[in-house]
Amino acid sequence: MAIVGESGLEALSLREVARRLHVSHQAPYKHFASRDHILAEVVGRAFAGFARHLDARPRSADPMEDLAQLGLAYLGFARTHPLHYRLMFGTPLPDPGRHPEMMKQARHAFAILLDGVARLHGRPADTLSELDALFVWASMHGLAGILQSHALQTLDLEDSVLGAAIPHALLKIRFALDGDERAKQAPPRR
């Protein structure tokens, strides 16, 4: 993680790991077969930390409030762990078929969101829950990216607008998910 943070993903190699640990350049091969294996380990740990962060959010008996807390936890992780966030969502990942543990951690993080959406729907996860989970994820991911971008600084937005961005996005997600539930319950138009 230190190598990637200081020098970028391109600098990650088993040779560089060995150099930093002051061991022979062959020593890391006793633990990792290739660069992809060490990258999968690093990304898997990032996903595991992300899932722990989401799991540690304040809980609510109200499914919509719980989902809002999940969104805040997502944005908080992106802000406080930008390198982990970038590795998980902005890096070409090693082949998932060859690194199942990395993907297990990624799936666990998504399952937290999917469970929250299914709870909101009041039924086990289904295709609609998956679609809504992707919608919520895309919204939070987009907002996290915008809030961290340097381009945002060029817009000269008032602090009040920036301060309202997160609650506004959460409110719009609430309206979208509420509207979806109302549309399914409304009688069909003739």
C-alpha positions in Angstrom: 0.0 0.0 0.0 2.9 2.4 0.8 4.5 1.7 -2.6 1.2 2.5 -4.4 0.5 5.5 -2.3 4.0 7.0 -2.8 4.8 6.0 -6.3 1.6 4.8 -8.0 0.3 1.5 -9.0 2.9 1.1 -11.8 5.7 1.0 -9.2 4.2 -2.0 -7.4 6.4 -5.0 -8.1 7.7 -7.9 -6.0 11.2 -6.6 -6.5 10.2 -3.2 -5.1 8.5 -4.9 -2.1 11.8 -6.8 -1.5 13.9 -3.7 -1.8 11.7 -1.9 0.8 11.7 -4.8 3.2 15.5 -5.1 2.8 15.2 -8.8 1.8 16.5 -10.6 -1.3 14.5 -10.0 -4.5 13.4 -13.6 -4.4 12.0 -13.5 -0.8 8.5 -12.2 -1.7 8.0 -15.1 -4.1 7.7 -17.4 -1.1 4.4 -15.6 -0.3 3.2 -14.3 -3.6 3.5 -16.0 -7.0 3.3 -12.7 -9.0 2.6 -9.0 -8.9 -1.1 -9.8 -9.5 -1.1 -11.9 -6.4 0.2 -9.2 -4.2 -2.1 -6.6 -5.9 -5.1 -9.0 -5.2 -4.1 -9.2 -1.6 -3.8 -5.4 -1.3 -7.2 -4.9 -3.0 -8.8 -7.7 -1.0 -7.7 -6.0 2.2 -9.0 -2.7 0.9 -12.4 -4.3 0.3 -12.3 -6.0 3.7 -11.6 -2.6 5.4 -14.4 -1.0 3.3 -16.9 -3.7 4.4 -15.9 -3.4 8.0 -16.4 0.4 7.7 -19.9 -0.1 6.2 -20.8 -2.7 8.9 -19.7 -0.3 11.6 -22.1 2.4 10.5 -24.8 3.6 12.9 -27.9 1.4 12.5 -31.5 2.4 12.4 -34.7 0.4 12.6 -36.0 2.5 9.7 -34.7 0.9 6.5 -34.5 4.2 4.6 -32.6 5.9 7.4 -30.3 2.8 7.6 -29.7 3.1 3.9 -28.8 6.8 4.3 -26.3 5.9 7.1 -24.8 3.4 4.6 -24.5 6.1 2.0 -22.8 8.4 4.6 -20.4 5.6 5.5 -19.6 5.0 1.9 -18.8 8.7 1.3 -16.8 8.8 4.6 -14.7 5.9 3.6 -14.0 7.4 0.2 -12.9 10.7 1.9 -10.8 9.2 4.6 -9.2 6.3 2.6 -8.8 7.8 -0.9 -6.0 5.3 -1.8 -8.0 2.3 -0.8 -11.1 3.7 -2.6 -9.1 4.4 -5.8 -7.6 0.9 -5.7 -11.0 -0.8 -5.3 -12.9 1.3 -7.9 -10.4 3.0 -10.2 -7.8 0.3 -10.8 -7.9 -2.6 -13.3 -8.2 -5.6 -10.9 -6.3 -8.8 -11.3 -8.3 -11.7 -12.9 -11.1 -12.4 -10.4 -11.2 -16.0 -11.3 -7.6 -16.4 -10.1 -8.1 -14.4 -7.0 -11.4 -15.5 -5.4 -10.6 -14.1 -1.9 -10.3 -10.6 -3.4 -13.7 -11.0 -5.0 -15.2 -12.6 -1.8 -14.4 -9.3 0.0 -15.8 -7.2 -2.9 -19.0 -9.3 -2.9 -19.4 -8.9 0.8 -19.3 -5.1 0.5 -21.9 -5.2 -2.2 -24.0 -7.6 -0.2 -24.3 -5.1 2.7 -25.9 -2.6 0.3 -28.1 -5.2 -1.4 -29.3 -6.4 2.0 -30.2 -2.8 2.9 -32.1 -2.3 -0.3 -33.9 -5.6 0.1 -34.8 -4.6 3.7 -36.2 -1.4 2.4 -38.3 -3.4 -0.2 -39.5 -5.6 2.7 -38.6 -8.9 0.9 -35.6 -11.0 0.0 -33.2 -9.6 -2.6 -34.5 -9.9 -6.1 -33.7 -8.3 -9.5 -35.3 -5.0 -8.5 -33.2 -5.0 -5.3 -30.1 -5.5 -7.4 -31.0 -2.8 -9.8 -31.8 -0.4 -6.9 -28.5 -1.3 -5.2 -26.6 -0.5 -8.4 -28.5 2.8 -8.6 -27.6 3.8 -5.0 -24.0 2.6 -5.5 -23.7 4.6 -8.8 -25.1 7.7 -7.0 -22.7 7.5 -4.1 -19.7 6.6 -6.3 -20.4 9.5 -8.5 -20.8 11.9 -5.6 -17.6 10.6 -4.0 -15.7 11.1 -7.2 -17.0 14.6 -7.7 -16.3 15.7 -4.1 -12.7 14.5 -4.4 -12.0 15.9 -7.9 -9.9 18.9 -8.5 -12.4 20.1 -11.1 -14.9 20.8 -8.3 -12.6 23.5 -7.1 -12.8 25.3 -10.4 -16.6 25.7 -10.3 -16.5 28.4 -7.6 -19.5 27.0 -5.8 -20.6 28.5 -2.5 -19.7 26.6 0.6 -23.4 26.2 1.4 -23.9 24.4 -1.9 -21.1 22.0 -1.2 -22.3 21.5 2.3 -25.8 20.6 1.0 -24.6 18.2 -1.7 -24.5 15.0 0.4 -27.9 15.5 2.1 -29.4 16.6 -1.2 -28.2 13.4 -3.0 -29.4 11.2 -0.1 -32.8 12.9 -0.3 -33.0 12.4 -4.1 -32.2 8.7 -3.6 -34.9 8.5 -1.0 -37.4 10.1 -3.4 -36.3 7.7 -6.2 -36.7 4.6 -4.1 -39.9 5.8 -2.5 -41.3 6.7 -5.9 -40.5 3.3 -7.2 -42.4 1.6 -4.3 -45.4 3.9 -4.8 -45.4 3.2 -8.6 -45.6 -0.6 -8.0 -48.5 -0.1 -5.5 -50.5 2.3 -7.7 -53.3 0.8 -9.7 -52.5 0.7 -13.4 -53.8 3.6 -15.6 -56.5 2.8 -18.1 
